[in-house]
C-alpha cells in the first residue's frame, strides 16, 4: 500500500513530504476529501521511471528495425559527424 498525505499537509509541510518521497523511494499519494488526487515522487524514482521508458522505447525500436548497427570505428565517426551537423545546424 502507498504512503498517503493530505492535500492540506502538502500545503503546510511540503519540504517534509518531498524529503520523505526522496528518502522512501516510493510514491506518496496525495488525498483530498478521502480521494486520491495525485502523487509525489522523489527524483531518484523519477529518473528510474524515465530510464525504464527509454529502455522500453529502445527495445521496441530495435524490434522494428529502426536502429543502426555500428560495426567499426569508421561507422562510429561517420555517425558522430552526421549528428554534429544536425545539432549545430539548429543553432
Secondary structure, DSSP 4 states (H G I P E B T S, - for coil): --EEEEHHHHHHHHHHHHHHHHHH-S-EEEEETTEEEEEE--HHHHHHHHHHHHHHHHHHHHHTT------SHHHHHHHHHHHHHHHHHT-
